[in-house]
Amino acid sequence: MWRCADRRLDVDPDRLPREELSKLTASEDVEKAPELVRRYEEYGRRWAGLKWELESHRRLEAFRARADIPARAALEALAPKEAELVAAGRLADALRLYLAYPAKFLDATDSGKAAKAKIVELGQKARAAYGKGKAEAERLLVDGKFAAAEERARELASTAPAEAAGEIDDLKIRIDREARGARGRARQEVADKYLEADGKIKAQLGRRPPNPRGAAREILAFVTAPWDEARRPFVRVAGADYEALEKR
């Protein structure tokens, strides 16, 4: 009697049925790589300790080598594209490149395992780069640099991992909401200041005789006050030559 794994055999192991292993060999289609590898490994475990374990292992390795030919070609085709994308800082796009690698080779071949390792590596780098970029956009938002924060969010949208899409959408909404709020506050502050200037302008025009030059000076003082970038758009009119006005 022969013991094979957890089974007892009442036949000579050299005369065990070999049809199953022969069928596997006959159906070696690389398109079915994951299933074939699993079945070869299962066959080896099933006949552990017998020559059929060694034979299934030998045939499995031969199949892996054959399947690795197209798998390696698919992997090598990605290398130049990956280098270009990584150099451009487009780590998420490089990751998507490897995520499109034929899944049938990932666990069935050495090249597939190398592609799988690349997926892990690029995924980690893409997430780290995304975290850094998002933190930068958050800082710009806190500093009130809304245009720069919006631009950074747009860059993130085109380079971040797919799972971060929801976070980026939320960030864009926050930037837009806070930018609109800041513009509203700036507009109101300019309007309040204008009411003060308007009183001075009217006072100059209400004199007897009216003093239009004095009114012009009040207008110029309002327009050329040291407005910051957030408030200046609500003060000045596009196309007006304020430098020429200051010289008059």
HULINVEN-V913063 format. One record per residue. RES is the residue in one letter. SS is DSSP state (H for helix, E for strand, - for the rest). OMEGA is omega as a letter, one per 20 degrees, with the letter a starting at -180 (none if undefined). Layout:
BEGIN
res=[RES	RES]
ss=[SS	SS]
omega=[OMEGA	OMEGA]
END
This chain:
BEGIN
res=[M	W	R	C	A	D	R	R	L	D	V	D	P	D	R	L	P	R	E	E	L	S	K	L	T	A	S	E	D	V	E	K	A	P	E	L	V	R	R	Y	E	E	Y	G	R	R	W	A	G	L	K	W	E	L	E	S	H	R	R	L	E	A	F	R	A	R	A	D	I	P	A	R	A	A	L	E	A	L	A	P	K	E	A	E	L	V	A	A	G	R	L	A	D	A	L	R	L	Y	L	A	Y	P	A	K	F	L	D	A	T	D	S	G	K	A	A	K	A	K	I	V	E	L	G	Q	K	A	R	A	A	Y	G	K	G	K	A	E	A	E	R	L	L	V	D	G	K	F	A	A	A	E	E	R	A	R	E	L	A	S	T	A	P	A	E	A	A	G	E	I	D	D	L	K	I	R	I	D	R	E	A	R	G	A	R	G	R	A	R	Q	E	V	A	D	K	Y	L	E	A	D	G	K	I	K	A	Q	L	G	R	R	P	P	N	P	R	G	A	A	R	E	I	L	A	F	V	T	A	P	W	D	E	A	R	R	P	F	V	R	V	A	G	A	D	Y	E	A	L	E	K	R]
ss=[-	E	E	E	-	-	E	E	E	-	-	-	H	H	H	-	-	-	H	H	H	H	H	H	H	H	-	-	-	H	H	H	H	H	H	H	H	H	H	H	H	H	H	H	H	H	-	-	-	-	H	H	H	H	H	H	H	H	H	H	H	H	H	H	H	H	H	H	H	H	H	H	H	H	H	H	H	H	H	H	H	H	H	H	H	H	H	-	-	-	H	H	H	H	H	H	H	H	H	-	-	-	H	H	H	-	-	-	-	H	H	H	H	H	H	H	H	H	H	H	H	H	H	H	H	H	H	H	H	H	H	H	H	H	H	H	H	H	H	H	H	H	-	-	-	H	H	H	H	H	H	H	H	H	H	H	H	H	H	-	-	H	H	H	H	H	H	H	H	H	H	H	H	H	H	H	H	H	H	H	H	H	H	H	H	H	H	H	H	H	H	H	H	H	H	H	H	H	H	H	H	H	H	H	H	-	-	-	-	-	-	H	H	H	H	H	H	H	H	H	H	H	H	-	-	-	-	-	H	H	H	H	-	-	-	-	-	-	-	-	-	H	H	H	H	H	H	-]
omega=[r	r	r	a	a	a	r	a	r	r	r	a	r	a	r	r	a	a	a	r	r	r	r	a	a	a	a	r	a	r	r	a	a	a	a	r	r	a	r	a	r	r	r	r	a	a	a	r	r	a	a	r	r	a	r	r	r	a	r	a	r	r	r	a	r	r	a	r	r	r	r	r	r	r	a	r	a	a	a	r	r	a	a	a	r	r	r	a	a	a	a	r	r	r	r	r	a	r	r	r	a	a	a	a	a	a	a	a	r	r	r	r	r	r	r	r	r	r	r	a	a	r	r	a	r	r	r	r	r	r	r	a	r	r	r	r	r	r	r	r	r	a	r	r	a	a	r	r	r	r	r	r	r	r	r	a	a	a	a	r	a	a	a	a	a	r	a	r	r	r	r	r	r	a	a	a	a	r	r	r	r	r	r	r	r	r	a	r	r	r	r	r	a	r	r	a	a	r	r	r	a	r	r	a	a	r	r	i	r	a	a	r	r	r	r	r	r	r	a	r	r	a	a	r	a	r	r	a	a	a	a	a	a	a	a	r	a	r	r	a	a	r	r	r	a	a	a	none]
END
